[in-house]
Amino acid sequence: MSQLVSSITREWRFMLRQKYILVLLLCTLIVTSFSIFSGIKEVSQQHQTIERLKQADLKDRSEAQAKYDDVGSLAYYSFHLSYSAPSNLAFAALGERDVYPWKHRIRMLALEGQIYESDAQNAELAQAGKIDFVFIISALSPLIIILLFHDLFANERNSGRHDLLVSTSISSFSLWGARSIVRFLALYFCLMLPFYIGATISSVSVTMVVAISAIVLVYMLLWTLLSIWWAQKQNTAPRIASSLIGIWVLFAFIIPILGDLAINHSVHSPKGGDIVLTQREAVNDGWDLPKETTLKAFVETHPQYKDNLQFKNTWAWNWYYAFQQVGDQTAAELSQAYRDASQRKYELAGWPRQMPSPLLSMNNKSATFTKRFGCFITPSCLETSSLKNRL
Amino acid sequence: MTNSSTQTVLNAQSLTLKINQQTILNKLTFSVQKGEIYALLGGNGAGKSSTLKTFLGFNKPTDGKVEVLGQSLDNSLALLRSKMAYLPESATLYPHLSARENIHYFLSLASIKKSDAEVNDAFKRVALQESAWERHMQTYSKGMRQKTAIALALLRQAPIFLLDEPTSGLDPIAIDEFNLLVRELANSGASILMVTHDVYGACQVADRIGLLRSGELVGEFSAPTNGRIDTEQVHTAFAQKESA
């Protein structure tokens, strides 16, 4: 044990004298800190936005309730805030919250026409994506590991020190093992320290922190062992680095992109625009159709309202909402197909998403998002709302 | 050889080494006794460095055997390596460290602790100028790097020294000093196997010389009691064999 401590101490001191490693570790620490800082800032802004919207929503609704006393007008002029609040861990994995809407202000009609709106505030930023902690771990950390370990042996061989080092060292582990452990731990520290600070600020549970630490540890170990194993096999540092980077490109880009293409090719999904168009056409047609036709279609799916659909005037809110709902019903099949396709894509992406695939994970997250977001605004949810009951 | 004991320290028996189907060493047989300075002499590609690396366990013999202190390397490589101080041909230590830092780092690898005073003594023994001790080695000449590596080998206090072209890069005065140092080590019981292509240098210092050509031992010369190996005789044999 004392021998291990002695070897680790020696290699730690040795590493502190290697400027290029220190610069690399410092850059890693800065980039990781930036990702955590920007994540916390973004999450904080989202929380503030939600709080602001909740206040505004309450005010709007109070105003509408004060202004209109009939249920139809009240429903028409009232908006309902729908949002997905960031979790405690969102600072580390912002995902597609900058691309897909996480807040919606909806009216209780033409729902299918409102779901597929996007509130991306900066299209260019959304395209580039966020440099969040997950991106750094999944995409950048393998590169940093490759940079740290590719020349572990080759540098010593090319400098003519390898044989002297090996013949002098009391064991292979005392030299290469200790050197690798020190570099690995230093990198792990630079990657995880900002995360631990962020997790403390965001009140993430200890269990979750331990789980994430373990996942990152295993992931980094895999890349480290691969890099060391390959570095032992080859002689020259450029050859080792280029082949390892090739493997990284394969896992980080080629497999995810091909996987994404294959999944999109095999699972056919209607476009959100098609659903909106179908719904809008059905609603527009509703104005021209005889009221009986609309009401019949509505009662088929909502028999509980059959006694509430008698009216004398040419204009009635009941009829208006009914043909809006029938519009949604017309698009329901497409909408369901969209959800089923998203779910299918999510399931198909099961095994490749275990890989370091930031691009493929977008697909998964979007499916998850649609699934989660959908529950806020599907008609079945609204059916339980108090406004619906007042109709 | 000044030591009268005949304990075999390094032993190669019908040592054959093939790398990528190419024969590097062919049935090489020789031994080094305790307190002896043995020089393996040969031209480029004769297999000199490969022989050293085989004793260090970097090359695995295709056939035959090598023994260090009567033991096979297969059994206790780490232990036997700790008994051998190796001086590579181009002793490039870490350029971003000073000579002293390099020495402490390498000694730490071998789990050897030496005080600064002991390191200073070693530097003085190899005639490394004091002003250079704390300087980064990137400013060193080849000779100074060689001296630092020799100091490291001395500080390891190993019973066996494997020296690969040890005087390469040294000036004539430093070579004389080095030869005296090697003789001193042998007199204190250390065994030295050095490989070189310097006929004159080998004759100056060695107790025995093995002439190596294309991986085969083609001649062996011993120094007479209290005398040196005849340079002329070795040079003639070396030149004949090289031109053959």
Chai-1 contact restraints between the chains, C-beta under 6 A:
chainA,res_idxA,chainB,res_idxB,connection_type,confidence,min_distance_angstrom,max_distance_angstrom,comment,restraint_id
A,R10,B,S108,contact,1.0,0.0,6.0,A-B,restraint_1
A,R17,B,H96,contact,1.0,0.0,6.0,A-B,restraint_2
A,S159,B,T92,contact,1.0,0.0,6.0,A-B,restraint_3
A,G160,B,P88,contact,1.0,0.0,6.0,A-B,restraint_4
A,G160,B,S90,contact,1.0,0.0,6.0,A-B,restraint_5
A,G160,B,T92,contact,1.0,0.0,6.0,A-B,restraint_6
A,R161,B,T92,contact,1.0,0.0,6.0,A-B,restraint_7
A,D163,B,P88,contact,1.0,0.0,6.0,A-B,restraint_8
A,L164,B,P88,contact,1.0,0.0,6.0,A-B,restraint_9
A,S167,B,L56,contact,1.0,0.0,6.0,A-B,restraint_10
A,S167,B,R81,contact,1.0,0.0,6.0,A-B,restraint_11
A,S167,B,Y86,contact,1.0,0.0,6.0,A-B,restraint_12
A,T168,B,F106,contact,1.0,0.0,6.0,A-B,restraint_13
A,T168,B,L109,contact,1.0,0.0,6.0,A-B,restraint_14
A,T168,B,A110,contact,1.0,0.0,6.0,A-B,restraint_15
A,S169,B,L109,contact,1.0,0.0,6.0,A-B,restraint_16
A,I170,B,S111,contact,1.0,0.0,6.0,A-B,restraint_17
A,S171,B,A78,contact,1.0,0.0,6.0,A-B,restraint_18
